[in-house]
Amino acid sequence: MKLLYWCLLGSCIAGYAQQPSFSAPSRAASSLDTQDRKVMQRSSPRTVDRMDRGDPLTLNDVIKLSQSGINDDHIIQYMQSTKSSYHLSQTQIRRLQDAGVSQRVIDFMINSDQF
């Protein structure tokens, strides 16, 4: 009887752990307003999909967000919400700078492992 109890308890816990998390879209919604979302959906639907899933932003995503005119605060807020950590090389930093990403966003990315 005890074995059956523990097996059932283990199954319940395992089933609960596999439940999908639905918090990712609300994270994205809080970092992109309706207008920004429309702009990004047209220019980079993959970035919006990634944000909806709550995935960390890639360098290309950061560049696309920045070039689309998304506010630095929104980009940083999203990176904070995903607890993203970036280990940027000098080449990657230069690439972000050349693409027009603000120094504020780049500095946040450089220091992201401290948060």
C-alpha positions in Angstrom: 0.0 0.0 0.0 2.8 2.4 0.9 4.5 1.6 -2.5 1.3 2.4 -4.3 1.0 5.7 -2.4 4.6 6.7 -3.3 4.2 5.7 -7.0 1.0 7.7 -7.3 2.6 10.7 -5.5 5.6 10.5 -7.8 3.4 10.3 -10.9 1.5 13.4 -9.8 4.7 15.4 -9.1 6.2 14.3 -12.5 2.9 15.3 -14.3 2.9 18.7 -12.6 6.5 19.3 -13.5 5.7 18.7 -17.1 2.9 21.2 -17.3 3.7 24.0 -19.8 4.3 27.4 -18.4 2.0 30.1 -19.7 3.9 33.0 -18.1 6.1 33.7 -21.2 3.5 35.6 -23.2 2.8 37.9 -20.3 6.5 38.7 -20.0 6.6 39.6 -23.7 3.4 41.6 -23.4 5.0 43.6 -20.6 8.1 44.4 -22.6 6.4 45.2 -25.9 3.4 47.4 -26.2 0.8 46.9 -28.9 2.4 49.2 -31.4 5.9 47.8 -30.8 4.5 44.3 -31.2 3.0 45.2 -34.6 6.2 46.7 -35.8 8.2 43.6 -34.7 5.7 41.2 -36.1 6.2 42.7 -39.5 10.0 43.1 -39.3 11.0 40.0 -37.3 8.2 37.5 -36.5 10.9 35.0 -35.2 11.9 37.5 -32.6 8.3 37.9 -31.4 7.9 34.1 -31.3 11.0 33.8 -29.2 9.8 36.5 -26.9 6.4 34.8 -26.6 8.1 31.6 -25.5 10.2 33.5 -23.0 13.4 32.5 -24.7 16.6 34.7 -24.3 17.2 37.1 -27.1 20.0 36.4 -29.6 22.3 39.1 -30.8 20.3 39.2 -34.0 17.1 39.7 -32.0 18.7 42.6 -30.0 19.8 44.2 -33.3 16.4 43.8 -34.9 14.6 45.2 -31.8 16.9 48.2 -31.7 16.8 48.9 -35.5 13.0 48.7 -35.3 13.0 51.5 -32.8 12.0 49.5 -29.7 12.8 51.5 -26.6 15.9 50.5 -24.7 13.9 50.1 -21.5 11.7 47.5 -23.2 14.7 45.5 -24.5 16.5 45.6 -21.1 13.2 44.8 -19.3 12.8 41.7 -21.4 16.4 40.5 -20.9 15.9 41.0 -17.1 12.7 39.0 -17.2 14.4 36.0 -18.8 17.5 36.3 -16.6 19.6 36.3 -19.8 23.4 36.2 -19.4 25.6 37.3 -22.3 29.3 36.8 -22.6 30.1 39.1 -25.5 33.4 39.0 -27.4 34.9 42.2 -28.7 33.7 41.2 -32.2 30.2 40.9 -30.9 30.3 44.2 -29.1 31.5 45.9 -32.3 28.8 44.2 -34.3 26.1 45.5 -31.9 27.7 49.0 -32.0 27.9 49.0 -35.8 24.3 47.9 -36.0 23.2 50.9 -34.0 22.4 49.2 -30.7 22.6 51.8 -27.9 25.5 51.7 -25.5 23.1 51.4 -22.7 21.8 48.1 -24.0 25.3 46.9 -24.8 26.5 47.8 -21.3 23.5 45.9 -19.8 24.5 42.8 -21.9 28.1 43.1 -20.9 27.2 43.3 -17.2 24.3 40.7 -17.4 26.2 38.0 -15.6 26.3 40.2 -12.5 22.5 40.1 -12.1 
